């Protein structure tokens, strides 16, 4: 029997064992209970600390006791897996590397893992659970950064997002994939797989890790069936970053020769689509995604910087142009749209020119046509094209409902599209708020309020929910609650607004005016406040207009509404839908403005 000295360095924690095997902590803890992974408790230690020896782990792996791991932990030559005739997973030798140049390492490995996952799921041999639901549902949990460098988080997050995108495009009728926003809620979480599966409504979970050191990257991935938490497939990939020789073709030949037939020509074409030829462009793109998904104004500026850098490194990189277009559009929603319209439109056109099958590019173009141009037929065509290309793309359903169907007063259709998006992205706070807004537009205020309160409970730090709550309370006549929610918004807006006096003082003044002279006193105080508030250099037209509207000053309200139109403020999209504007609907000036926007006045 080997002694401690002959076994090699000891791994003295669950984390060390997990890093050695290239998986997450929760995986090795499950394997110790279910499959006899050789971990030992420290004698007499009340904290339950564990240790293991690398040689024991290697022996355990090779013995076949853990059939889920298809490759050893730190070998330089990796074997790949194929699906055996009896349905089991067994090793296969990797084929010769094709001499294709110009592929991104990470993008190639992403496609490799996607092929392997698809191979196991077998699109046309779905499980009974998948059949009952109509299709299999998969969540890709955030890949763990094992590099020891927090600066590499963007790399792990970008890998996760690309995995979600590639898997979501393969065969949406057979495989649904949870969107990135909801999946990222589980970053750094060690939650139970069964619980995560229930929360997300999925049959399978893909989890993994990435270690990037210098010019080498090691990526591990494993597929888990939620119903019994069985690891049905696992694989390690290790390559030098300079080895850009068509890794996805190599792995596809070794893993899923049969799967390509099952996918058909369209799915096969999507898997073999070329990715960025320039590794620097791809790295800049991943960094841009990291900032884009944070969504604050400074982060959006950083995202634009990196997306522009990606397009400068590679002028044929369609995903970077599509992301740039979406970024400019979102910036326009909050930071002045007019100067961003040309930039957003040019980026979206370029993305479509480079890849007309990009759902992201068509969604960006649809948003531009709706938000900037009020081109409703054009927006609808682009949204429908995006959804046809990738029904798994939650943002396409979300924006279609919120930027087209709601303005057109097609509320039931909007709610239905939002529900589809919610299935794909159940933890997305702004999506849930916009679902509530569709009910609000339909005058179902109690239902809207229920959804907004759900968001507030789920994500207490999410500031925009207070805007939505204030609107619902106003229409329900609950003015003290409206005051409270507006104050919550302003407390979080100090970095953007030049205030005439402190927020708390404003809230107290508004409350005193409401108690002394009712709703009119509150509105007069609010009007005075916003007429002296600069954002960033002028009063906020929408806020001043809303105060005049509440005071019954229709002429003044229309003056400020026209200023909103000149500034292209986002609320204008909902002139026909929002009950806020009901007092103005008989005004010819209002009807003319609505007609100018291509909307129905009633």
C-alpha positions as CSV (number, residue, x, y, z in Angstrom):
1,X,0.0,0.0,0.0
2,X,1.3,3.4,-0.9
3,X,2.5,5.7,1.8
4,X,1.7,9.4,2.0
5,X,5.2,10.1,0.7
6,X,4.8,8.0,-2.4
7,X,1.3,9.4,-3.2
8,X,2.5,12.9,-3.9
9,X,1.4,16.3,-2.6
10,X,-1.8,16.2,-0.6
11,X,-4.9,18.2,-1.7
12,X,-6.2,19.8,1.5
13,X,-9.7,21.1,0.6
14,X,-12.7,20.4,-1.5
15,X,-11.6,23.4,-3.6
16,X,-8.2,21.9,-4.2
17,X,-9.7,18.6,-5.2
18,X,-12.2,20.3,-7.5
19,X,-9.4,22.3,-9.2
20,X,-7.3,19.2,-9.7
21,X,-10.2,17.5,-11.4
22,X,-11.3,20.6,-13.3
23,X,-14.8,20.7,-11.9
24,X,-16.8,22.6,-9.4
25,X,-16.8,21.9,-5.6
26,X,-20.4,20.7,-5.6
27,X,-19.5,18.1,-8.2
28,X,-16.7,16.4,-6.2
29,X,-18.9,16.5,-3.0
30,X,-21.6,14.6,-4.9
31,X,-19.1,12.2,-6.3
32,X,-17.7,11.4,-2.9
33,X,-21.2,10.5,-1.7
34,X,-22.5,8.7,-4.8
35,X,-19.5,7.3,-6.6
36,X,-16.8,6.7,-4.0
37,X,-14.4,9.5,-4.8
38,X,-11.4,8.9,-2.5
39,X,-11.7,12.0,-0.2
40,X,-10.7,11.6,3.5
41,X,-11.8,13.5,6.6
42,X,-9.1,15.0,8.8
43,X,-9.1,13.0,12.0
44,X,-10.5,14.8,15.0
45,X,-11.3,17.9,13.0
46,X,-14.8,19.2,13.9
47,X,-15.1,21.4,10.9
48,X,-15.2,18.4,8.6
49,X,-12.1,19.3,6.6
50,X,-11.1,16.9,3.8
51,X,-8.0,15.9,1.9
52,X,-7.2,13.6,-1.0
53,X,-4.1,12.4,-2.9
54,X,-3.6,13.0,-6.6
55,X,-2.5,9.4,-7.1
56,X,-5.7,8.1,-5.5
57,X,-7.8,10.4,-7.7
58,X,-5.9,9.2,-10.8
59,X,-6.5,5.6,-9.9
60,X,-10.1,6.2,-9.3
61,X,-10.5,7.9,-12.6
62,X,-8.8,5.1,-14.5
63,X,-10.7,2.4,-12.7
64,X,-13.9,3.4,-14.4
65,X,-15.7,3.8,-11.0
66,X,-16.5,7.4,-12.2
67,X,-17.6,6.8,-15.7
68,X,-18.7,10.4,-16.1
69,X,-15.1,11.7,-16.5
70,X,-13.9,11.1,-20.0
71,X,-10.3,12.4,-19.6
72,X,-7.7,12.5,-16.9
73,X,-7.2,15.7,-14.9
74,X,-3.8,17.0,-16.1
75,X,-2.7,15.0,-19.1
76,X,-1.3,16.7,-22.1
77,X,-3.0,14.3,-24.5
78,X,-6.8,14.5,-24.2
79,X,-9.2,11.8,-25.3
80,X,-12.7,12.6,-26.5
81,X,-16.0,10.9,-26.1
82,X,-18.3,9.2,-28.5
83,X,-21.7,7.7,-27.9
84,X,-21.4,3.9,-27.9
85,X,-24.0,1.7,-29.4
86,X,-25.4,0.7,-26.0
87,X,-26.0,4.4,-25.1
88,X,-22.9,4.6,-22.7
89,X,-20.1,7.1,-23.0
90,X,-16.7,5.8,-23.9
91,X,-13.3,7.3,-24.8
92,X,-12.2,7.7,-28.4
93,X,-8.8,8.8,-29.8
94,X,-8.8,12.3,-31.1
95,X,-8.4,12.4,-34.9
96,X,-5.6,14.3,-36.7
97,X,-5.9,18.1,-36.4
98,X,-7.0,19.8,-39.6
99,X,-4.7,22.4,-40.9
100,X,-7.4,25.1,-40.8
101,X,-6.0,28.5,-39.7
102,X,-7.7,31.5,-38.2
103,X,-10.1,30.0,-35.6
104,X,-10.5,31.4,-32.1
105,X,-9.5,28.8,-29.5
106,X,-12.4,29.5,-27.1
107,X,-15.0,29.8,-29.9
108,X,-13.8,26.5,-31.3
109,X,-14.0,24.7,-27.9
110,X,-17.4,26.2,-27.3
111,X,-18.6,24.6,-30.5
112,X,-16.9,21.4,-29.5
113,X,-18.7,21.2,-26.2
114,X,-22.0,22.2,-27.9
115,X,-21.6,19.2,-30.2
116,X,-20.9,16.9,-27.4
117,X,-23.9,18.1,-25.4
118,X,-26.1,17.8,-28.5
119,X,-24.7,14.4,-29.0
120,X,-25.9,13.2,-25.6
121,X,-29.3,14.9,-25.8
122,X,-30.0,13.3,-29.2
123,X,-32.5,15.8,-30.6
124,X,-34.7,13.2,-32.1
125,X,-34.5,10.8,-29.2
126,X,-35.9,13.0,-26.5
127,X,-36.5,11.8,-22.9
128,X,-40.0,11.3,-21.6
129,X,-39.7,14.6,-19.6
130,X,-38.6,16.5,-22.7
131,X,-41.4,15.0,-24.7
132,X,-43.9,16.0,-22.1
133,X,-42.7,19.6,-22.2
134,X,-42.4,19.6,-26.0
135,X,-38.6,20.0,-26.0
136,X,-35.6,19.4,-23.7
137,X,-34.6,22.4,-21.6
138,X,-31.0,23.2,-20.8
139,X,-29.3,25.7,-18.5
140,X,-25.6,26.6,-18.9
141,X,-24.4,27.7,-15.4
142,X,-21.6,30.3,-15.2
143,X,-18.2,28.7,-15.9
144,X,-16.0,29.0,-12.9
145,X,-12.8,31.0,-13.3
146,X,-9.9,28.8,-11.9
147,X,-7.2,31.1,-13.1
148,X,-6.5,32.6,-9.7
149,X,-6.9,36.0,-11.4
150,X,-10.1,38.0,-10.9
151,X,-9.2,39.9,-14.1
152,X,-10.0,36.7,-16.0
153,X,-13.7,36.8,-15.0
154,X,-14.6,38.3,-18.3
155,X,-13.1,35.3,-20.0
156,X,-15.2,32.8,-18.0
157,X,-18.4,34.8,-18.4
158,X,-17.8,35.3,-22.1
159,X,-17.3,31.5,-22.5
160,X,-20.6,31.0,-20.7
161,X,-22.4,33.4,-23.0
162,X,-21.0,31.9,-26.2
163,X,-22.0,28.5,-25.0
164,X,-25.6,29.6,-24.4
165,X,-25.7,31.3,-27.8
166,X,-24.3,28.4,-29.8
167,X,-26.5,25.8,-28.1
168,X,-29.6,28.0,-28.4
169,X,-29.2,28.2,-32.2
170,X,-28.8,24.5,-33.0
171,X,-32.4,23.2,-33.0
172,X,-34.7,25.4,-31.0
173,X,-37.7,23.2,-31.7
174,X,-36.0,20.3,-29.8
175,X,-33.8,22.2,-27.3
176,X,-34.6,25.3,-25.3
177,X,-31.7,27.1,-23.6
178,X,-32.0,29.4,-20.6
179,X,-30.7,33.0,-21.3
180,X,-27.5,34.4,-19.9
181,X,-29.2,36.8,-17.5
182,X,-31.0,34.1,-15.5
183,X,-28.1,31.7,-15.6
184,X,-25.7,34.3,-14.2
185,X,-27.8,34.5,-11.0
186,X,-26.0,31.3,-10.0
187,X,-22.5,32.7,-10.4
188,X,-20.4,31.6,-7.4
189,X,-23.4,29.6,-6.1
190,X,-23.0,26.1,-4.7
191,X,-26.8,25.5,-4.8
192,X,-28.2,22.1,-5.2
193,X,-28.6,21.0,-8.8
194,X,-32.1,19.7,-8.3
195,X,-33.2,23.1,-6.8
196,X,-31.5,25.1,-9.6
197,X,-33.2,22.8,-12.1
198,X,-36.6,23.4,-10.5
199,X,-36.1,27.2,-10.3
200,X,-35.1,27.4,-14.0
201,X,-37.5,24.7,-15.2
202,X,-34.8,22.6,-17.0
203,X,-34.1,19.0,-17.6
204,X,-30.3,19.3,-18.0
205,X,-27.6,21.6,-16.6
206,X,-24.2,22.2,-18.2
207,X,-21.5,23.4,-15.8
208,X,-17.8,23.8,-16.1
209,X,-14.6,25.7,-15.4
210,X,-11.9,27.5,-17.2
211,X,-8.2,28.0,-16.3
212,X,-6.3,30.4,-18.5
213,X,-2.6,30.8,-18.0
214,X,-0.4,32.6,-20.5
215,X,-1.0,31.1,-23.9
216,X,-2.8,28.0,-22.6
217,X,-6.4,27.5,-21.8
218,X,-8.0,24.5,-20.0
219,X,-11.7,24.2,-20.2
220,X,-13.8,21.5,-18.4
221,X,-17.5,20.9,-19.0
222,X,-20.0,18.4,-17.7
223,X,-23.6,17.7,-18.4
224,X,-25.9,16.8,-15.6
225,X,-29.4,15.3,-15.8
226,X,-31.5,17.2,-13.2
227,X,-34.0,14.4,-12.4
228,X,-31.4,12.2,-10.8
229,X,-28.4,14.5,-10.8
230,X,-26.5,12.0,-12.9
231,X,-23.3,13.2,-14.7
232,X,-24.1,11.9,-18.2
233,X,-21.1,13.4,-20.0
234,X,-17.8,15.2,-19.1
235,X,-14.8,16.4,-21.0
236,X,-11.6,18.3,-20.5
237,X,-10.1,20.4,-23.3
238,X,-6.6,21.8,-23.1
239,X,-4.9,23.7,-25.9
240,X,-2.3,26.4,-26.4
241,X,-4.0,29.6,-27.4
242,X,-1.7,29.7,-30.5
243,X,-3.2,26.4,-31.7
244,X,-5.9,27.8,-34.0
245,X,-6.3,24.8,-36.2
246,X,-10.1,24.1,-36.3
247,X,-10.6,22.4,-33.0
248,X,-14.4,22.1,-33.5
249,X,-13.9,20.0,-36.7
250,X,-11.5,17.7,-34.8
251,X,-13.9,17.2,-31.9
252,X,-17.0,16.9,-34.2
253,X,-15.3,14.0,-36.1
254,X,-14.4,12.3,-32.8
255,X,-17.6,12.8,-30.9
256,X,-20.7,13.2,-33.0
257,X,-20.4,11.7,-36.5
258,X,-24.0,10.5,-36.2
259,X,-25.2,13.7,-34.6
260,X,-24.5,15.8,-37.7
261,X,-27.2,13.7,-39.5
262,X,-29.7,14.2,-36.7
263,X,-29.1,17.9,-36.8
264,X,-29.6,18.2,-40.5
265,X,-27.9,20.6,-42.8
266,X,-29.1,23.7,-41.1
267,X,-27.9,22.7,-37.6
268,X,-24.7,21.3,-39.0
269,X,-24.0,24.6,-40.8
270,X,-24.6,26.6,-37.6
271,X,-22.1,24.5,-35.7
272,X,-19.4,24.9,-38.3
273,X,-19.9,28.6,-38.9
274,X,-16.6,30.5,-38.9
275,X,-15.8,32.5,-35.8
276,X,-13.5,35.5,-35.4
277,X,-10.2,35.0,-37.3
278,X,-8.4,37.3,-34.9
279,X,-7.9,36.2,-31.3
280,X,-7.5,39.8,-30.2
281,X,-10.9,40.7,-31.6
282,X,-12.5,37.8,-29.8
283,X,-10.9,38.7,-26.5
284,X,-12.0,42.3,-26.9
285,X,-15.5,41.1,-27.7
286,X,-15.6,38.9,-24.6
287,X,-14.5,41.9,-22.5
288,X,-17.2,44.0,-24.1
289,X,-19.9,41.4,-23.2
290,X,-18.7,41.5,-19.6
291,X,-19.4,45.3,-19.4
292,X,-22.5,45.2,-21.6
293,X,-24.2,42.7,-19.2
294,X,-23.5,45.0,-16.2
295,X,-25.7,47.7,-17.8
296,X,-24.8,50.8,-15.8
297,X,-24.0,54.0,-17.8
298,X,-20.2,53.8,-17.2
299,X,-20.2,50.1,-18.0
300,X,-22.1,50.7,-21.3
301,X,-19.4,53.2,-22.3
302,X,-16.7,50.6,-21.5
303,X,-18.6,48.0,-23.5
304,X,-18.8,50.3,-26.6
305,X,-15.0,50.8,-26.2
306,X,-14.3,47.1,-26.4
307,X,-16.8,46.3,-29.1
308,X,-15.3,49.0,-31.2
309,X,-11.8,47.6,-30.5
310,X,-13.1,44.2,-31.7
311,X,-14.4,45.6,-34.9
312,X,-11.2,47.4,-35.5
313,X,-9.2,44.2,-35.0
314,X,-11.5,42.3,-37.3
315,X,-13.8,44.2,-39.7
316,X,-15.7,41.0,-40.5
317,X,-16.7,40.1,-37.0
318,X,-20.5,40.2,-37.1
319,X,-21.2,39.5,-33.4
320,X,-19.2,42.5,-32.3
321,X,-21.1,44.8,-34.7
322,X,-24.5,43.4,-33.5
323,X,-23.5,43.9,-29.9
324,X,-22.3,47.4,-30.7
325,X,-25.7,48.2,-32.3
326,X,-27.6,46.9,-29.2
327,X,-25.3,48.9,-26.9
328,X,-25.8,52.2,-28.8
329,X,-29.5,51.6,-28.7
330,X,-29.6,50.9,-25.0
331,X,-27.4,54.0,-24.4
332,X,-29.9,56.0,-26.3
333,X,-32.8,54.9,-24.0
334,X,-31.2,56.7,-21.1
335,X,-28.4,59.0,-22.3
336,X,-29.8,60.9,-25.3
337,X,-30.8,59.0,-28.4
338,X,-30.2,61.3,-31.3
339,X,-26.5,61.2,-31.4
340,X,-26.5,57.4,-31.1
341,X,-29.0,56.7,-33.9
342,X,-26.5,56.9,-36.8
343,X,-24.0,54.8,-34.9
344,X,-26.5,52.1,-33.9
345,X,-27.9,51.9,-37.4
346,X,-24.5,51.7,-39.1
347,X,-23.4,48.9,-36.7
348,X,-26.7,46.9,-37.2
349,X,-26.5,47.2,-41.0
350,X,-22.9,46.0,-41.0
351,X,-23.8,43.1,-38.7
352,X,-26.6,42.0,-41.0
353,X,-24.4,42.4,-44.1
354,X,-21.8,40.1,-42.5
355,X,-24.3,37.6,-41.2
356,X,-27.9,37.7,-42.2
357,X,-28.7,34.7,-40.0
358,X,-27.8,36.6,-36.8
359,X,-30.8,37.0,-34.5
360,X,-28.9,39.5,-32.4
361,X,-28.3,41.7,-35.5
362,X,-31.9,41.7,-36.6
363,X,-33.1,42.3,-33.0
364,X,-30.8,45.3,-32.8
365,X,-32.1,46.6,-36.1
366,X,-35.7,46.1,-35.0
367,X,-35.1,48.1,-31.8
368,X,-33.6,50.9,-33.9
369,X,-36.6,51.1,-36.2
370,X,-39.0,51.1,-33.3
371,X,-37.2,53.4,-30.9
372,X,-35.5,55.9,-33.2
373,X,-37.5,55.9,-36.4
374,X,-41.1,54.9,-35.3
375,X,-41.0,52.6,-38.4
376,X,-43.5,50.1,-37.1
377,X,-43.8,47.8,-40.2
378,X,-40.0,47.7,-40.4
379,X,-39.6,46.9,-36.8
380,X,-42.1,44.1,-37.0
381,X,-40.4,42.5,-40.0
382,X,-37.0,42.6,-38.2
383,X,-38.4,41.2,-34.9
384,X,-40.2,38.3,-36.7
385,X,-37.0,37.6,-38.7
386,X,-35.0,37.5,-35.4
387,X,-37.4,35.1,-33.7
388,X,-37.6,32.8,-36.7
389,X,-33.8,32.6,-36.8
390,X,-33.5,31.8,-33.1
391,X,-36.7,31.2,-31.0
392,X,-34.4,30.7,-28.0
393,X,-33.3,34.3,-28.1
394,X,-35.1,35.8,-25.1
395,X,-34.3,39.4,-25.9
396,X,-36.0,39.2,-29.3
397,X,-39.3,38.1,-27.7
398,X,-38.8,40.7,-24.9
399,X,-38.1,43.7,-27.2
400,X,-40.8,42.6,-29.7
401,X,-43.4,42.7,-26.9
402,X,-42.2,45.9,-25.3
403,X,-41.0,48.0,-28.3
404,X,-43.6,46.9,-30.8
405,X,-46.7,45.1,-29.5
406,X,-47.2,47.4,-26.4
407,X,-47.0,50.6,-28.5
408,X,-49.5,49.1,-30.9
409,X,-51.9,48.3,-28.0
410,X,-51.7,44.6,-28.7
411,X,-51.5,43.8,-25.1
412,X,-52.5,40.1,-25.0
413,X,-50.0,39.4,-27.8
414,X,-47.4,41.3,-25.8
415,X,-48.1,39.4,-22.6
416,X,-47.8,36.1,-24.6
417,X,-44.4,37.1,-26.0
418,X,-43.2,38.2,-22.6
419,X,-44.2,34.8,-21.2
420,X,-42.1,33.1,-23.8
421,X,-39.2,35.3,-22.9
422,X,-39.8,34.6,-19.2
423,X,-39.6,30.9,-19.8
424,X,-36.2,31.4,-21.4
425,X,-35.0,34.0,-18.9
426,X,-37.0,33.6,-15.6
427,X,-34.7,35.6,-13.4
428,X,-34.4,38.8,-15.6
429,X,-35.7,41.7,-13.5
430,X,-36.3,44.2,-16.3
431,X,-38.1,41.5,-18.4
432,X,-40.4,40.8,-15.5
433,X,-41.0,44.6,-15.0
434,X,-41.9,44.9,-18.7
435,X,-44.3,42.0,-18.3
436,X,-46.0,43.9,-15.5
437,X,-46.0,47.0,-17.7
438,X,-48.0,45.1,-20.4
439,X,-50.6,44.4,-17.7
440,X,-50.5,48.0,-16.6
441,X,-51.1,49.2,-20.2
442,X,-54.1,46.8,-20.3
443,X,-55.4,48.6,-17.2
444,X,-54.9,45.4,-15.1
445,X,-53.1,47.4,-12.3
446,X,-53.4,44.9,-9.5
447,X,-51.8,42.2,-11.7
448,X,-49.0,44.6,-12.7
449,X,-48.5,45.6,-9.0
450,X,-48.2,41.9,-8.1
451,X,-45.5,41.3,-10.6
452,X,-43.6,44.5,-9.6
453,X,-43.7,43.5,-6.0
454,X,-42.4,40.0,-7.0
455,X,-39.4,41.7,-8.7
456,X,-38.8,43.9,-5.6
457,X,-38.7,40.8,-3.4
458,X,-36.5,38.9,-5.9
459,X,-34.0,41.8,-6.5
460,X,-34.2,44.5,-3.8
461,X,-31.3,46.4,-5.4
462,X,-33.0,46.8,-8.7
463,X,-33.8,50.5,-8.9
464,X,-36.0,50.6,-12.1
465,X,-38.8,48.6,-10.4
466,X,-39.6,51.7,-8.3
467,X,-40.5,53.6,-11.6
468,X,-43.0,50.9,-12.4
469,X,-44.4,50.7,-8.9
470,X,-44.9,54.5,-8.9
471,X,-47.0,54.3,-12.1
472,X,-49.2,51.5,-10.8
473,X,-49.8,53.3,-7.5
474,X,-50.7,56.5,-9.3
475,X,-53.3,54.8,-11.4
476,X,-54.7,53.1,-8.3
477,X,-54.9,56.4,-6.5
478,X,-52.4,55.4,-3.9
479,X,-50.5,58.7,-3.9
480,X,-48.5,58.3,-0.6
481,X,-47.1,55.0,-2.1
482,X,-46.4,56.8,-5.4
483,X,-44.4,59.5,-3.4
484,X,-42.4,56.8,-1.7
485,X,-41.5,55.0,-4.9
486,X,-40.5,58.2,-6.7
487,X,-38.3,59.1,-3.8
488,X,-36.6,55.7,-4.0
489,X,-35.8,56.3,-7.6
490,X,-34.3,59.8,-6.9
491,X,-32.2,58.5,-4.1
492,X,-30.4,56.3,-6.6
493,X,-30.1,58.9,-9.3
494,X,-27.8,61.4,-7.5
495,X,-24.9,60.7,-9.8
496,X,-26.9,61.9,-12.8
497,X,-29.0,64.7,-11.4
498,X,-28.1,68.1,-10.2
499,X,-30.4,68.5,-7.1
500,X,-31.6,71.8,-5.7
501,X,-31.8,70.2,-2.2
502,X,-31.2,66.9,-0.5
503,X,-33.4,64.0,-1.5
504,X,-34.7,63.3,2.0
505,X,-35.7,66.9,2.4
506,X,-37.6,66.7,-0.9
507,X,-39.4,63.6,0.2
508,X,-40.4,65.3,3.5
509,X,-41.6,68.4,1.7
510,X,-43.7,66.4,-0.8
511,X,-45.2,64.4,2.0
512,X,-46.0,67.6,4.0
513,X,-47.6,69.2,0.9
514,X,-49.7,66.1,0.3
515,X,-50.9,66.0,4.0
516,X,-51.7,69.8,3.9
517,X,-53.3,70.2,0.5
518,X,-53.7,66.8,-1.0
519,X,-52.7,65.6,-4.4
520,X,-52.6,69.2,-5.9
521,X,-50.1,70.4,-3.3
522,X,-47.9,67.3,-3.9
523,X,-47.9,67.9,-7.7
524,X,-47.1,71.7,-7.3
525,X,-44.1,70.8,-5.1
526,X,-43.0,68.1,-7.5
527,X,-43.3,70.6,-10.4
528,X,-41.2,73.1,-8.6
529,X,-38.6,70.4,-7.8
530,X,-38.2,69.2,-11.4
531,X,-38.2,72.7,-13.0
532,X,-35.0,73.3,-11.0
533,X,-33.5,69.8,-11.6
534,X,-31.0,69.4,-14.4
535,X,-30.5,66.1,-16.3
536,X,-27.8,66.5,-17.4
537,X,-28.3,70.2,-18.4
538,X,-32.0,70.7,-18.9
539,X,-35.2,69.9,-16.9
540,X,-36.5,66.4,-17.4
541,X,-39.4,67.0,-19.9
542,X,-41.2,63.8,-19.0
543,X,-41.2,64.6,-15.3
544,X,-42.4,68.2,-15.8
545,X,-45.0,67.1,-18.3
546,X,-46.4,64.5,-15.9
547,X,-46.7,67.0,-13.1
548,X,-48.6,69.5,-15.4
549,X,-50.8,66.6,-16.5
550,X,-51.7,65.7,-13.0
551,X,-52.6,69.3,-12.3
552,X,-55.0,69.4,-15.2
553,X,-52.8,71.9,-17.1
554,X,-53.2,70.3,-20.5
555,X,-51.7,73.1,-22.6
556,X,-48.6,73.2,-20.5
557,X,-48.4,69.4,-20.5
558,X,-48.5,69.4,-24.3
559,X,-45.7,71.9,-24.5
560,X,-43.5,69.7,-22.4
561,X,-44.7,66.6,-24.3
562,X,-43.5,68.2,-27.5
563,X,-40.1,68.8,-25.8
564,X,-40.1,65.1,-25.0
565,X,-40.7,64.4,-28.7
566,X,-37.8,66.7,-29.7
567,X,-35.6,64.9,-27.2
568,X,-36.9,61.4,-28.3
569,X,-37.6,60.4,-24.8
570,X,-38.4,56.7,-24.4
571,X,-41.9,57.2,-22.9
572,X,-43.1,58.5,-26.2
573,X,-43.3,55.0,-27.5
574,X,-46.3,54.4,-25.3
575,X,-48.4,57.5,-26.1
576,X,-51.3,55.3,-27.3
577,X,-50.9,52.7,-24.6
578,X,-50.1,54.5,-21.3
579,X,-53.2,55.5,-19.3
580,X,-51.1,58.4,-18.0
581,X,-52.1,60.2,-21.2
582,X,-55.8,59.6,-21.0
583,X,-56.6,63.3,-20.1
584,X,-55.0,64.4,-23.4
585,X,-56.6,62.0,-25.8
586,X,-59.2,64.4,-27.0
587,X,-56.7,67.2,-27.6
588,X,-56.1,67.8,-31.3
589,X,-52.5,68.6,-30.6
590,X,-52.0,65.3,-28.9
591,X,-53.8,63.4,-31.7
592,X,-51.5,65.1,-34.2
593,X,-48.4,64.1,-32.3
594,X,-49.6,60.5,-32.0
595,X,-50.4,60.4,-35.7
596,X,-46.9,61.8,-36.5
597,X,-45.5,58.8,-34.7
598,X,-47.6,56.3,-36.7
599,X,-49.7,55.3,-33.7
600,X,-53.4,55.1,-33.2
601,X,-54.8,57.9,-31.0
602,X,-57.4,55.7,-29.3
